[in-house]
């Protein structure tokens, strides 16, 4: 089975090439995912001064929130409705849902990450990053990536 995933990385840097190199290095060295092929999507790689930047940023941040909401809904369907329910959460599907949610909340990159701020290790926009976008938008980039893997073993 071939898995294709899209990610958008927020990266600080002077130009598209430098920021793309940072993203490739991260994907080559992270132990959480392994892809067979990584392509930089130039159409969805946008500098902070581009008029499309804020709209694209809002879309990818919202995509992470939508994934979290979906996972939370699945966890509720499986019977976990209160924090106390976590004490008796069975190992298996339910604990995997919680595990994936935890990654999205705590900044561990994974295949479910639609947006990831590489410099802040975050799936959200930190106050520091928001200020940087205001102060130096020319140094802020969204780097779109399409990644493929034929090996399902390559994912945490």
C-alpha positions, 0 to 999 in steps of 0.5 A, spaced: 500 500 500 502 506 498 501 512 503 501 519 500 500 525 505 500 532 505 504 537 510 505 544 511 511 546 515 512 553 518 519 555 517 524 561 518 529 563 513 531 567 507 528 563 501 524 557 499 531 553 497 534 554 504 527 553 508 526 547 503 533 544 505 531 545 513 524 541 512 528 535 508 533 535 513 528 534 518 524 529 515 530 525 513 532 525 520 526 524 525 525 518 528 517 519 528 516 518 520 520 515 514 518 517 507 520 513 501 519 520 497 518 527 499 516 533 494 516 540 495 510 543 493 512 550 490 505 552 489 503 551 496 510 554 499 508 561 500 513 567 503 509 571 509 509 577 505 505 573 499 497 575 500 495 568 500 500 567 506 494 568 512 489 564 508 493 558 507 496 558 514 489 559 517 487 553 513 492 548 515 492 550 522 484 549 522 486 542 519 490 540 525 484 542 529 479 538 525 483 532 525 483 533 533 476 534 533 475 527 529 479 523 533 476 526 540 469 524 537 472 517 535 474 516 542 467 518 545 464 513 540 468 508 544 466 510 550 471 515 553 467 521 555 470 523 562 477 524 564 476 519 569 475 514 563 482 514 561 484 510 567 480 504 564 482 505 557 483 499 554 490 498 550 488 498 542 484 502 538 482 507 543 489 508 546 492 509 539 486 514 538 489 518 545 496 517 543 495 520 536 491 526 539 497 527 544 502 528 539 498 533 535 497 537 542 504 536 544 508 538 538 511 531 536 510 531 528 507 525 525 503 523 519 497 526 521 500 533 522 497 537 517 501 543 519 507 543 523 512 549 525 519 546 525 522 552 529 517 552 534 516 544 535 508 546 535 502 544 531 499 551 533 501 558 532 505 560 538 505 567 541 512 568 539 511 566 532 505 570 531 509 576 533 515 574 528 510 573 522 508 581 524 515 583 525 519 579 519 514 576 514 519 576 509 523 570 514 517 566 515 515 561 510 510 555 509 513 550 505 508 545 502 510 537 502 507 531 499 510 525 502 509 518 500 511 511 503 510 504 501 512 501 508 507 502 513 512 500 518 515 507 518 510 510 522 510 511 530 
